[in-house]
Amino acid sequence: DKKTKKARRQSSSEKGDREAKRDMSAERGAARLREREEEREKAEERRKAEEKRKERDRDKERAGRRSRSRKNERKSRSRRRSRSRSAARKRQTLRSR
């Protein structure tokens, strides 16, 4: 039951094709796994960045509120001062007349 050279060659090449196919599909599977893992990592990074940004916004908001109240205090103080100055000026002019 000797195969001819051609038949032997053919069967070995077919065997090679089968192995190549198997390797290719395995590689494809590995690539898919890698891709999925990368996607997961990217999603994680995005989520972390989003959380960080939200936190920063919250901090900024708090700081903004604080500085706003300080600014308003300053404004009202200066307003009070200028009011009392103008009142003093008025009193002075009334006195001099």
C-alpha positions as CSV (number, residue, x, y, z in Angstrom):
1,D,0.0,0.0,0.0
2,K,2.7,2.5,-1.1
3,K,1.4,5.9,-1.9
4,T,2.8,7.6,-5.0
5,K,5.2,10.5,-4.5
6,K,2.6,13.0,-5.7
7,A,-0.1,11.6,-3.3
8,R,2.4,11.7,-0.4
9,R,3.4,15.3,-1.3
10,Q,-0.3,16.3,-1.6
11,S,-1.3,14.7,1.7
12,S,1.7,16.3,3.5
13,S,0.8,19.8,2.0
14,E,-2.8,19.3,3.1
15,K,-1.6,18.4,6.6
16,G,0.4,21.6,6.5
17,D,-2.7,23.6,5.4
18,R,-4.7,22.1,8.3
19,E,-2.0,23.1,10.8
20,A,-1.7,26.5,9.3
21,K,-5.5,26.9,9.6
22,R,-5.5,25.8,13.2
23,D,-2.6,28.2,14.0
24,M,-4.4,31.0,12.3
25,S,-7.6,30.4,14.2
26,A,-5.7,30.1,17.5
27,E,-3.9,33.4,16.7
28,R,-7.2,35.0,15.9
29,G,-8.7,33.8,19.2
30,A,-5.7,35.2,21.1
31,A,-5.9,38.5,19.3
32,R,-9.6,38.7,20.1
33,L,-8.8,38.0,23.8
34,R,-6.1,40.7,23.8
35,E,-8.5,43.2,22.1
36,R,-11.2,42.5,24.7
37,E,-8.6,43.0,27.5
38,E,-7.4,46.2,26.0
39,E,-11.0,47.5,25.6
40,R,-11.6,46.6,29.3
41,E,-8.5,48.5,30.3
42,K,-9.4,51.5,28.2
43,A,-12.9,51.6,29.8
44,E,-11.4,51.4,33.2
45,E,-9.0,54.3,32.4
46,R,-11.9,56.4,31.1
47,R,-14.0,55.7,34.2
48,K,-11.1,56.7,36.5
49,A,-10.4,59.9,34.5
50,E,-14.1,60.7,34.7
51,E,-14.2,60.2,38.4
52,K,-11.1,62.4,38.8
53,R,-12.6,65.1,36.7
54,K,-15.9,65.0,38.7
55,E,-13.9,65.2,41.9
56,R,-11.9,68.2,40.6
57,D,-15.1,69.9,39.5
58,R,-16.6,69.4,43.0
59,D,-13.5,70.8,44.6
60,K,-13.5,73.8,42.3
61,E,-17.2,74.4,43.0
62,R,-16.5,74.3,46.8
63,A,-13.5,76.6,46.4
64,G,-15.6,78.9,44.1
65,R,-18.3,79.1,46.7
66,R,-15.8,80.0,49.4
67,S,-14.0,82.7,47.4
68,R,-17.4,84.1,46.3
69,S,-18.5,84.6,49.9
70,R,-15.1,86.1,50.7
71,K,-15.4,88.5,47.8
72,N,-18.9,89.5,48.8
73,E,-17.7,90.2,52.3
74,R,-14.9,92.4,51.0
75,K,-17.4,94.2,48.7
76,S,-19.9,94.9,51.6
77,R,-17.0,96.0,53.8
78,S,-15.8,98.5,51.3
79,R,-19.3,99.7,50.6
80,R,-19.9,100.3,54.3
81,R,-16.6,102.2,54.5
82,S,-17.4,104.4,51.5
83,R,-20.9,105.0,52.8
84,S,-19.6,106.1,56.2
85,R,-17.0,108.3,54.4
86,S,-19.6,110.1,52.3
87,A,-21.9,110.5,55.4
88,A,-18.9,112.1,57.3
89,R,-18.3,114.4,54.3
90,K,-22.0,115.4,54.3
91,R,-21.9,116.1,58.1
92,Q,-18.7,118.2,57.6
93,T,-20.3,120.3,54.8
94,L,-23.4,120.8,56.9
95,R,-21.3,122.0,59.9
96,S,-19.2,124.4,57.8
97,R,-22.4,126.0,56.4
